[in-house]
Amino acid sequence: MAVQYQVNIKVSIGSDFNQEFYLTNPDRSPMNITGYKVSGNIAKHPTSLNAVTSTSSNVVYNYIPFTTRVVDGVGGVFTLSLDAYQSSKLKEGKYVYNTVITDTNGNRIDTVSGLVFAEVSFGSAQPTETIFEGGSASLIDDLILDGGEA
């Protein structure tokens, strides 16, 4: 059985995210996860609730699920990913994540967890405006030119 381990990850908000993980047995040989199901979630904390839809009789947790895939079952490799739309649901800050694999007999095994540092991906194209820093700003349609005096 794989030993649970911790890995901290960084997610750029508004960008695609993909991370591979390698599971090993106690003797460090690859753990065969062929036919296993992987699931994982990000949350502000493990018991984050959706305050809008939760009730005392119907608790709804506030998680963002990873897209998961077993890449190499025999080699013990799986991926966690978020597309740009999913990552844009995060606000800048610190989160936690956890992954669980379910084996072919239905046994659930806690595998990888850690912190998620979500940061704004400011190097990507912004859909509404472009800002050039350097002086007095003027607005032309949705383009802000900021490069000197007018």
LUMMI-790968 format. One record per atom (N, C-alpha, C): residue number from 1; residue in three letters; atom name; x, y, z. Coordinates in nm, 2 decimals, decimal comma. Example, Ala and Ser with C-alpha at 12.3 -4.5 7.8 and 13.67 -1.06 7.14 Angstrom:
! residues 2
1:ALA:N:1,32:-0,57:0,78
1:ALA:CA:1,23:-0,45:0,78
1:ALA:C:1,32:-0,33:0,78
2:SER:N:1,28:-0,22:0,71
2:SER:CA:1,37:-0,11:0,71
2:SER:C:1,29:0,00:0,79
END
This chain:
! residues 150
1:MET:N:0,08:-0,12:0,00
1:MET:CA:0,00:0,00:0,00
1:MET:C:0,09:0,12:0,00
2:ALA:N:0,05:0,22:-0,08
2:ALA:CA:0,13:0,35:-0,09
2:ALA:C:0,12:0,43:0,04
3:VAL:N:0,23:0,49:0,08
3:VAL:CA:0,23:0,58:0,19
3:VAL:C:0,19:0,72:0,15
4:GLN:N:0,10:0,78:0,23
4:GLN:CA:0,05:0,91:0,20
4:GLN:C:0,16:1,01:0,21
5:TYR:N:0,18:1,10:0,12
5:TYR:CA:0,28:1,20:0,13
5:TYR:C:0,23:1,34:0,09
6:GLN:N:0,31:1,44:0,13
6:GLN:CA:0,26:1,58:0,10
6:GLN:C:0,35:1,65:0,00
7:VAL:N:0,29:1,72:-0,09
7:VAL:CA:0,35:1,80:-0,19
7:VAL:C:0,28:1,93:-0,20
8:ASN:N:0,35:2,04:-0,19
8:ASN:CA:0,28:2,17:-0,21
8:ASN:C:0,29:2,21:-0,36
9:ILE:N:0,18:2,27:-0,41
9:ILE:CA:0,18:2,30:-0,55
9:ILE:C:0,14:2,45:-0,57
10:LYS:N:0,17:2,51:-0,68
10:LYS:CA:0,13:2,64:-0,72
10:LYS:C:0,04:2,64:-0,84
11:VAL:N:-0,07:2,71:-0,83
11:VAL:CA:-0,17:2,72:-0,94
11:VAL:C:-0,17:2,87:-0,98
12:SER:N:-0,15:2,89:-1,11
12:SER:CA:-0,17:3,03:-1,17
12:SER:C:-0,31:3,04:-1,21
13:ILE:N:-0,38:3,14:-1,14
13:ILE:CA:-0,52:3,16:-1,17
13:ILE:C:-0,54:3,21:-1,31
14:GLY:N:-0,63:3,14:-1,38
14:GLY:CA:-0,66:3,18:-1,52
14:GLY:C:-0,57:3,10:-1,62
15:SER:N:-0,49:3,01:-1,57
15:SER:CA:-0,40:2,93:-1,66
15:SER:C:-0,43:2,79:-1,64
16:ASP:N:-0,39:2,71:-1,73
16:ASP:CA:-0,40:2,56:-1,72
16:ASP:C:-0,30:2,51:-1,62
17:PHE:N:-0,33:2,41:-1,54
17:PHE:CA:-0,25:2,35:-1,44
17:PHE:C:-0,24:2,20:-1,47
18:ASN:N:-0,12:2,14:-1,46
18:ASN:CA:-0,11:1,99:-1,47
18:ASN:C:0,01:1,95:-1,39
19:GLN:N:-0,01:1,85:-1,30
19:GLN:CA:0,10:1,80:-1,22
19:GLN:C:0,09:1,64:-1,22
20:GLU:N:0,21:1,58:-1,24
20:GLU:CA:0,22:1,43:-1,24
20:GLU:C:0,26:1,39:-1,10
21:PHE:N:0,21:1,28:-1,05
21:PHE:CA:0,26:1,22:-0,92
21:PHE:C:0,29:1,07:-0,95
22:TYR:N:0,39:1,03:-0,88
22:TYR:CA:0,44:0,89:-0,89
22:TYR:C:0,43:0,82:-0,76
23:LEU:N:0,34:0,72:-0,76
23:LEU:CA:0,32:0,64:-0,63
23:LEU:C:0,41:0,52:-0,63
24:THR:N:0,47:0,50:-0,51
24:THR:CA:0,56:0,38:-0,49
24:THR:C:0,51:0,30:-0,37
25:ASN:N:0,56:0,17:-0,37
25:ASN:CA:0,54:0,08:-0,26
25:ASN:C:0,64:0,11:-0,16
26:PRO:N:0,63:0,06:-0,03
26:PRO:CA:0,73:0,08:0,07
26:PRO:C:0,87:0,05:0,03
27:ASP:N:0,89:-0,05:-0,06
27:ASP:CA:1,02:-0,09:-0,11
27:ASP:C:1,07:0,00:-0,23
28:ARG:N:1,00:0,11:-0,25
28:ARG:CA:1,02:0,21:-0,36
28:ARG:C:1,00:0,16:-0,50
29:SER:N:0,94:0,05:-0,52
29:SER:CA:0,91:0,00:-0,65
29:SER:C:0,78:0,07:-0,69
30:PRO:N:0,75:0,09:-0,82
30:PRO:CA:0,63:0,16:-0,86
30:PRO:C:0,50:0,08:-0,82
31:MET:N:0,40:0,15:-0,77
31:MET:CA:0,28:0,09:-0,72
31:MET:C:0,19:0,08:-0,85
32:ASN:N:0,14:-0,04:-0,87
32:ASN:CA:0,06:-0,07:-0,99
32:ASN:C:-0,08:-0,02:-0,96
33:ILE:N:-0,12:0,09:-1,03
33:ILE:CA:-0,26:0,15:-1,01
33:ILE:C:-0,35:0,13:-1,13
34:THR:N:-0,32:0,03:-1,21
34:THR:CA:-0,40:-0,01:-1,33
34:THR:C:-0,54:-0,03:-1,28
35:GLY:N:-0,64:0,03:-1,34
35:GLY:CA:-0,78:0,01:-1,31
35:GLY:C:-0,82:0,09:-1,19
36:TYR:N:-0,73:0,17:-1,12
36:TYR:CA:-0,77:0,25:-1,01
36:TYR:C:-0,84:0,38:-1,05
37:LYS:N:-0,92:0,44:-0,97
37:LYS:CA:-0,98:0,57:-0,99
37:LYS:C:-0,91:0,67:-0,90
38:VAL:N:-0,88:0,78:-0,95
38:VAL:CA:-0,82:0,89:-0,87
38:VAL:C:-0,91:1,00:-0,86
39:SER:N:-0,93:1,06:-0,74
39:SER:CA:-1,01:1,18:-0,72
39:SER:C:-0,93:1,28:-0,64
40:GLY:N:-0,96:1,41:-0,66
40:GLY:CA:-0,89:1,51:-0,58
40:GLY:C:-0,96:1,64:-0,58
41:ASN:N:-0,95:1,71:-0,47
41:ASN:CA:-1,02:1,84:-0,46
41:ASN:C:-0,93:1,95:-0,40
42:ILE:N:-0,97:2,07:-0,43
42:ILE:CA:-0,90:2,19:-0,36
42:ILE:C:-1,01:2,26:-0,28
43:ALA:N:-0,97:2,31:-0,16
43:ALA:CA:-1,07:2,38:-0,08
43:ALA:C:-0,99:2,48:0,01
44:LYS:N:-1,06:2,58:0,06
44:LYS:CA:-1,00:2,67:0,15
44:LYS:C:-0,95:2,60:0,28
45:HIS:N:-1,03:2,50:0,32
45:HIS:CA:-0,99:2,42:0,43
45:HIS:C:-1,07:2,29:0,42
46:PRO:N:-1,03:2,18:0,48
46:PRO:CA:-1,10:2,05:0,46
46:PRO:C:-1,25:2,04:0,48
47:THR:N:-1,30:2,13:0,56
47:THR:CA:-1,45:2,12:0,58
47:THR:C:-1,52:2,25:0,53
48:SER:N:-1,46:2,31:0,42
48:SER:CA:-1,53:2,43:0,37
48:SER:C:-1,67:2,40:0,32
49:LEU:N:-1,76:2,48:0,36
49:LEU:CA:-1,90:2,46:0,32
49:LEU:C:-1,95:2,57:0,23
50:ASN:N:-2,04:2,53:0,14
50:ASN:CA:-2,10:2,63:0,05
50:ASN:C:-2,21:2,69:0,13
51:ALA:N:-2,19:2,81:0,18
51:ALA:CA:-2,28:2,88:0,26
51:ALA:C:-2,42:2,91:0,20
52:VAL:N:-2,42:2,92:0,07
52:VAL:CA:-2,54:2,96:-0,01
52:VAL:C:-2,64:2,84:-0,01
53:THR:N:-2,59:2,72:-0,04
53:THR:CA:-2,67:2,60:-0,06
53:THR:C:-2,68:2,50:0,05
54:SER:N:-2,59:2,51:0,15
54:SER:CA:-2,59:2,42:0,26
54:SER:C:-2,70:2,44:0,36
55:THR:N:-2,75:2,34:0,41
55:THR:CA:-2,85:2,35:0,52
55:THR:C:-2,81:2,25:0,63
56:SER:N:-2,87:2,25:0,75
56:SER:CA:-2,83:2,16:0,85
56:SER:C:-2,86:2,01:0,81
57:SER:N:-2,96:1,99:0,73
57:SER:CA:-2,99:1,85:0,69
57:SER:C:-2,92:1,82:0,55
58:ASN:N:-2,87:1,91:0,48
58:ASN:CA:-2,81:1,89:0,35
58:ASN:C:-2,68:1,97:0,34
59:VAL:N:-2,57:1,91:0,39
59:VAL:CA:-2,44:1,98:0,39
59:VAL:C:-2,38:1,97:0,25
60:VAL:N:-2,34:2,08:0,19
60:VAL:CA:-2,28:2,09:0,06
60:VAL:C:-2,14:2,15:0,08
61:TYR:N:-2,03:2,07:0,05
61:TYR:CA:-1,90:2,12:0,07
61:TYR:C:-1,86:2,21:-0,05
62:ASN:N:-1,77:2,30:-0,03
62:ASN:CA:-1,72:2,40:-0,13
62:ASN:C:-1,58:2,36:-0,18
63:TYR:N:-1,58:2,26:-0,27
63:TYR:CA:-1,46:2,21:-0,33
63:TYR:C:-1,45:2,24:-0,47
64:ILE:N:-1,33:2,26:-0,53
64:ILE:CA:-1,31:2,26:-0,67
64:ILE:C:-1,24:2,13:-0,71
65:PRO:N:-1,30:2,05:-0,79
65:PRO:CA:-1,24:1,92:-0,82
65:PRO:C:-1,14:1,93:-0,93
66:PHE:N:-1,03:1,85:-0,91
66:PHE:CA:-0,93:1,83:-1,01
66:PHE:C:-0,98:1,74:-1,12
67:THR:N:-0,94:1,76:-1,24
67:THR:CA:-0,95:1,65:-1,34
67:THR:C:-0,84:1,56:-1,32
68:THR:N:-0,87:1,43:-1,32
68:THR:CA:-0,76:1,33:-1,28
68:THR:C:-0,75:1,23:-1,39
69:ARG:N:-0,63:1,17:-1,40
69:ARG:CA:-0,61:1,06:-1,51
69:ARG:C:-0,49:0,98:-1,46
70:VAL:N:-0,51:0,85:-1,48
70:VAL:CA:-0,40:0,75:-1,46
70:VAL:C:-0,32:0,75:-1,59
71:VAL:N:-0,20:0,80:-1,58
71:VAL:CA:-0,11:0,81:-1,70
71:VAL:C:-0,04:0,68:-1,73
72:ASP:N:0,01:0,62:-1,63
72:ASP:CA:0,09:0,49:-1,64
72:ASP:C:0,05:0,40:-1,52
73:GLY:N:-0,05:0,32:-1,54
73:GLY:CA:-0,09:0,23:-1,43
73:GLY:C:0,02:0,15:-1,37
74:VAL:N:0,09:0,08:-1,45
74:VAL:CA:0,20:-0,01:-1,40
74:VAL:C:0,31:0,07:-1,33
75:GLY:N:0,34:0,19:-1,38
75:GLY:CA:0,44:0,28:-1,33
75:GLY:C:0,39:0,36:-1,21
76:GLY:N:0,26:0,36:-1,18
76:GLY:CA:0,21:0,43:-1,06
76:GLY:C:0,20:0,58:-1,08
77:VAL:N:0,18:0,62:-1,21
77:VAL:CA:0,18:0,77:-1,24
77:VAL:C:0,03:0,81:-1,27
78:PHE:N:0,00:0,92:-1,20
78:PHE:CA:-0,13:0,98:-1,23
78:PHE:C:-0,11:1,14:-1,23
79:THR:N:-0,21:1,21:-1,29
79:THR:CA:-0,21:1,35:-1,30
79:THR:C:-0,33:1,42:-1,24
80:LEU:N:-0,30:1,54:-1,19
80:LEU:CA:-0,41:1,63:-1,14
80:LEU:C:-0,40:1,75:-1,24
81:SER:N:-0,52:1,79:-1,28
81:SER:CA:-0,51:1,91:-1,37
81:SER:C:-0,64:1,99:-1,35
82:LEU:N:-0,62:2,12:-1,39
82:LEU:CA:-0,73:2,22:-1,39
82:LEU:C:-0,71:2,29:-1,53
83:ASP:N:-0,82:2,32:-1,59
83:ASP:CA:-0,81:2,40:-1,71
83:ASP:C:-0,82:2,55:-1,67
84:ALA:N:-0,80:2,64:-1,76
84:ALA:CA:-0,80:2,78:-1,72
84:ALA:C:-0,93:2,82:-1,66
85:TYR:N:-1,05:2,77:-1,71
85:TYR:CA:-1,18:2,81:-1,65
85:TYR:C:-1,18:2,76:-1,50
86:GLN:N:-1,14:2,64:-1,48
86:GLN:CA:-1,15:2,59:-1,34
86:GLN:C:-1,06:2,67:-1,25
87:SER:N:-0,94:2,69:-1,29
87:SER:CA:-0,84:2,77:-1,20
87:SER:C:-0,89:2,91:-1,18
88:SER:N:-0,97:2,97:-1,27
88:SER:CA:-1,02:3,10:-1,26
88:SER:C:-1,12:3,11:-1,14
89:LYS:N:-1,17:3,00:-1,10
89:LYS:CA:-1,27:3,00:-0,98
89:LYS:C:-1,19:3,03:-0,85
90:LEU:N:-1,06:3,01:-0,85
90:LEU:CA:-0,99:3,04:-0,73
90:LEU:C:-0,96:3,18:-0,71
91:LYS:N:-0,96:3,23:-0,59
91:LYS:CA:-0,91:3,36:-0,55
91:LYS:C:-0,77:3,35:-0,50
92:GLU:N:-0,69:3,46:-0,52
92:GLU:CA:-0,55:3,45:-0,48
92:GLU:C:-0,55:3,42:-0,33
93:GLY:N:-0,46:3,33:-0,29
93:GLY:CA:-0,44:3,29:-0,16
93:GLY:C:-0,39:3,14:-0,14
94:LYS:N:-0,41:3,09:-0,02
94:LYS:CA:-0,36:2,96:0,02
94:LYS:C:-0,48:2,87:0,04
95:TYR:N:-0,47:2,75:-0,02
95:TYR:CA:-0,57:2,65:-0,01
95:TYR:C:-0,51:2,51:0,03
96:VAL:N:-0,59:2,41:0,05
96:VAL:CA:-0,54:2,28:0,07
96:VAL:C:-0,60:2,19:-0,04
97:TYR:N:-0,53:2,08:-0,06
97:TYR:CA:-0,58:1,98:-0,16
97:TYR:C:-0,56:1,84:-0,10
98:ASN:N:-0,63:1,74:-0,15
98:ASN:CA:-0,62:1,61:-0,11
98:ASN:C:-0,66:1,52:-0,23
99:THR:N:-0,59:1,41:-0,24
99:THR:CA:-0,62:1,31:-0,35
99:THR:C:-0,64:1,17:-0,28
100:VAL:N:-0,73:1,10:-0,33
100:VAL:CA:-0,77:0,96:-0,29
100:VAL:C:-0,77:0,87:-0,41
101:ILE:N:-0,71:0,75:-0,40
101:ILE:CA:-0,73:0,66:-0,51
101:ILE:C:-0,82:0,54:-0,46
102:THR:N:-0,90:0,49:-0,55
102:THR:CA:-0,99:0,38:-0,51
102:THR:C:-0,94:0,26:-0,60
103:ASP:N:-0,91:0,15:-0,53
103:ASP:CA:-0,85:0,04:-0,60
103:ASP:C:-0,97:-0,04:-0,66
104:THR:N:-0,93:-0,15:-0,73
104:THR:CA:-1,03:-0,23:-0,80
104:THR:C:-1,13:-0,30:-0,71
105:ASN:N:-1,10:-0,31:-0,58
105:ASN:CA:-1,19:-0,37:-0,48
105:ASN:C:-1,27:-0,27:-0,40
106:GLY:N:-1,26:-0,14:-0,44
106:GLY:CA:-1,34:-0,04:-0,38
106:GLY:C:-1,27:0,02:-0,25
107:ASN:N:-1,15:-0,02:-0,22
107:ASN:CA:-1,08:0,04:-0,10
107:ASN:C:-1,03:0,18:-0,14
108:ARG:N:-1,05:0,27:-0,05
108:ARG:CA:-1,01:0,41:-0,07
108:ARG:C:-0,88:0,43:0,00
109:ILE:N:-0,78:0,48:-0,07
109:ILE:CA:-0,64:0,51:-0,01
109:ILE:C:-0,61:0,65:-0,02
110:ASP:N:-0,59:0,72:0,09
110:ASP:CA:-0,54:0,86:0,09
110:ASP:C:-0,40:0,86:0,04
111:THR:N:-0,37:0,94:-0,07
111:THR:CA:-0,24:0,93:-0,13
111:THR:C:-0,16:1,06:-0,12
112:VAL:N:-0,20:1,17:-0,18
112:VAL:CA:-0,12:1,29:-0,18
112:VAL:C:-0,21:1,41:-0,13
113:SER:N:-0,15:1,49:-0,05
113:SER:CA:-0,21:1,62:0,00
113:SER:C:-0,11:1,72:0,02
114:GLY:N:-0,15:1,84:0,04
114:GLY:CA:-0,06:1,95:0,06
114:GLY:C:-0,13:2,09:0,05
115:LEU:N:-0,05:2,19:0,04
115:LEU:CA:-0,10:2,33:0,02
115:LEU:C:-0,10:2,36:-0,13
116:VAL:N:-0,20:2,45:-0,16
116:VAL:CA:-0,20:2,51:-0,30
116:VAL:C:-0,19:2,66:-0,28
117:PHE:N:-0,09:2,71:-0,35
117:PHE:CA:-0,07:2,85:-0,35
117:PHE:C:-0,12:2,91:-0,48
118:ALA:N:-0,24:2,98:-0,47
118:ALA:CA:-0,30:3,03:-0,59
118:ALA:C:-0,26:3,17:-0,61
119:GLU:N:-0,20:3,20:-0,73
119:GLU:CA:-0,15:3,33:-0,76
119:GLU:C:-0,21:3,38:-0,90
120:VAL:N:-0,23:3,51:-0,91
120:VAL:CA:-0,29:3,56:-1,04
120:VAL:C:-0,18:3,54:-1,15
121:SER:N:-0,23:3,49:-1,26
121:SER:CA:-0,14:3,47:-1,38
121:SER:C:-0,14:3,60:-1,46
122:PHE:N:-0,06:3,70:-1,42
122:PHE:CA:-0,06:3,83:-1,48
122:PHE:C:0,02:3,83:-1,61
123:GLY:N:0,09:3,72:-1,65
123:GLY:CA:0,16:3,72:-1,78
123:GLY:C:0,07:3,68:-1,89
124:SER:N:-0,05:3,63:-1,86
124:SER:CA:-0,15:3,59:-1,97
124:SER:C:-0,23:3,71:-2,02
125:ALA:N:-0,28:3,70:-2,14
125:ALA:CA:-0,36:3,81:-2,20
125:ALA:C:-0,49:3,83:-2,12
126:GLN:N:-0,51:3,95:-2,09
126:GLN:CA:-0,63:3,99:-2,01
126:GLN:C:-0,74:4,02:-2,11
127:PRO:N:-0,86:3,97:-2,10
127:PRO:CA:-0,97:3,99:-2,20
127:PRO:C:-1,02:4,13:-2,21
128:THR:N:-1,01:4,22:-2,11
128:THR:CA:-1,08:4,34:-2,12
128:THR:C:-0,99:4,46:-2,14
129:GLU:N:-0,87:4,46:-2,09
129:GLU:CA:-0,79:4,58:-2,10
129:GLU:C:-0,64:4,54:-2,10
130:THR:N:-0,56:4,63:-2,16
130:THR:CA:-0,41:4,61:-2,16
130:THR:C:-0,36:4,74:-2,10
131:ILE:N:-0,27:4,73:-2,01
131:ILE:CA:-0,21:4,84:-1,94
131:ILE:C:-0,06:4,85:-1,97
132:PHE:N:-0,02:4,97:-2,01
132:PHE:CA:0,13:5,00:-2,03
132:PHE:C:0,16:5,10:-1,92
133:GLU:N:0,25:5,06:-1,83
133:GLU:CA:0,28:5,14:-1,71
133:GLU:C:0,39:5,24:-1,75
134:GLY:N:0,39:5,36:-1,69
134:GLY:CA:0,50:5,45:-1,71
134:GLY:C:0,47:5,60:-1,70
135:GLY:N:0,34:5,64:-1,68
135:GLY:CA:0,31:5,78:-1,67
135:GLY:C:0,17:5,81:-1,66
136:SER:N:0,12:5,92:-1,71
136:SER:CA:-0,02:5,95:-1,70
136:SER:C:-0,10:5,86:-1,79
137:ALA:N:-0,22:5,81:-1,75
137:ALA:CA:-0,30:5,72:-1,82
137:ALA:C:-0,41:5,78:-1,90
138:SER:N:-0,44:5,73:-2,02
138:SER:CA:-0,55:5,77:-2,09
138:SER:C:-0,63:5,65:-2,15
139:LEU:N:-0,76:5,66:-2,15
139:LEU:CA:-0,84:5,54:-2,19
139:LEU:C:-0,88:5,56:-2,34
140:ILE:N:-0,85:5,46:-2,42
140:ILE:CA:-0,90:5,46:-2,56
140:ILE:C:-0,97:5,33:-2,58
141:ASP:N:-1,10:5,33:-2,59
141:ASP:CA:-1,18:5,21:-2,60
141:ASP:C:-1,15:5,13:-2,47
142:ASP:N:-1,11:5,01:-2,49
142:ASP:CA:-1,07:4,93:-2,37
142:ASP:C:-0,92:4,91:-2,35
143:LEU:N:-0,84:5,00:-2,41
143:LEU:CA:-0,70:5,00:-2,41
143:LEU:C:-0,65:5,11:-2,32
144:ILE:N:-0,58:5,09:-2,22
144:ILE:CA:-0,53:5,19:-2,13
144:ILE:C:-0,38:5,21:-2,17
145:LEU:N:-0,35:5,33:-2,23
145:LEU:CA:-0,21:5,37:-2,26
145:LEU:C:-0,16:5,45:-2,15
146:ASP:N:-0,05:5,40:-2,09
146:ASP:CA:0,01:5,47:-1,97
146:ASP:C:0,16:5,48:-2,00
147:GLY:N:0,20:5,58:-2,08
147:GLY:CA:0,34:5,58:-2,11
147:GLY:C:0,39:5,72:-2,12
148:GLY:N:0,33:5,82:-2,06
148:GLY:CA:0,38:5,95:-2,07
148:GLY:C:0,28:6,06:-2,06
149:GLU:N:0,31:6,18:-2,07
149:GLU:CA:0,22:6,29:-2,07
149:GLU:C:0,15:6,31:-2,20
150:ALA:N:0,03:6,36:-2,20
150:ALA:CA:-0,04:6,38:-2,33
150:ALA:C:-0,01:6,52:-2,38
END
